[in-house]
Amino acid sequence: MSKPIEACHIAFGIRIRMIRETLGITQDELSKRVNLERTSIVNIETGRQRVLLHYIDVFASGLGTSPKHLLKGIYW
């Protein structure tokens, strides 16, 4: 049995989706920007997949923002 996904990962996924949709970027486009499969983007946004720490910077770059902006309200 796998460990449940922590609330911080769920909140991060919601934040990724919100920013992506605001920018008008598709999941497919974001997957290419961050070098992940589209299914990984779907799973991250819906809270079914954990995000490794180094991918916070990758997602920030792919969305044209900063890691601090991605984590605002999640960790501080």
N, C-alpha and C positions, 0 to 999 in steps of 0.2 A: 504494500500500500504506500502511495506517495504522500509526501508531506503536503499539507494545504498551502496554498499561495498566501503570502503575508499581505496585509492591507496596503503596505507601501508599494508593492508590485501592482496591485489592482489600481491604486491611485495614479501610479506612473502611466499605466496603460490608458487610463481615462484621459490623462493630460496629453499624451501623444495623440490620441484620436482627436481631441478638441482642437489642438494646434493644427494638425494635418487638415482637418475639415475646414478650419478658418482660412487656411492658405489655399484651399482648393486643390490639394494634392491627393491623388488616389493612393490606395494601399499598394498597388503595383509600383507606382512611381517611387513611393517611399522605400519600398523593399529594394529597389535598385540603388537608391541613394545611400542606404545603410548596409548594402550587401548581405541581405537576409532574404529568405524565401517569403513570398506573400503570405503563406500560411503562418509563418512566424509572426508577421505583423498582426494578422487577425488574432492569433492567440495572445499576443502581448496586449493588444487593445482591449480584449475581453477578459483579461486577468487570468488566463489559463496557462501562461508561460512566464517564468521569471526572467528578469533582464540582468545580465551580468554587469558588474560595475563599469567596466570599460566601455560598454555600449551607451552609457549615458552621454558621453562626449560624442560618440558617433551619431546618436539620434539628434543631439543639439545641433551638430554641424549639418546634418541632413535636412533639418527643419529651419536652418538659418537663425538659430537662437543660441543661448548660452546654457550650460548645464545648470547654472543657478536658477535660471528662469524655468527650466523643466521641473526642478525639484521644489520650487516655491510652493509653500502650502502643504507639501508632503513631509518634509523634514524640518522646516522652520517657517 
